Amino acid sequence: MANPIENATKLGQQLIEIQTKTMTDLVSMQQQNIQKYVEMTQSLTSKLPEATDPMKFMELQREAGEAMWQSIQEGNQSAAELVRSSWEEVGAAYRDAFTPDSSDS
């Protein structure tokens, strides 16, 4: 029969590994999102001279808003998928730690 203390120790190590990986991936995603934001801002800034009248300026604003919204949605979806995946890993770690081995019967 597996030792409960060993199982708890193994579970703790797995949870720390999952948390570390998840946080590292989330920080990386945020860095990528910031880079996208900077690139979109630079692109918008470079197009400003083209906006010679209010209609062109409003169109430029609309395009920028749509691009920003799309980027935010993609970032949120990616983060949600990462958290969901991590949560599944946590569940599997708990099941492994507290499910009796079939050989114990």
C-alpha positions, 0 to 999 in steps of 0.5 A: 500500500502506498504511503500517504505521506509520500503521496502528499509530498508527491502531490505537493511537488506536482502542484508546485511544478504545475503552478510554476509552469502555468505562471511562466506561461501566463507571463510569457503570454502577457509579454507577447500581448504587450508586444502586440499592443506596442506594434499596433500602436506603432502601426496606428501612429504611422498611419496618422498622417494619412488621416487628413479629414475627420472621416479618415481619422474615424475609420483609422480609429475604428480599425485600431479598435477592432484590432485591439478588441480582436487581440484582447479576445485572443489573449483571453482565450489563450489564457483561459485555455492555459488555466483550464489545462492547468486545472485538469493537470491539478485534478489528475495530480489529486486523483493520482495521489488519493486513488488507491492502487489496483495492486493494493487490493 
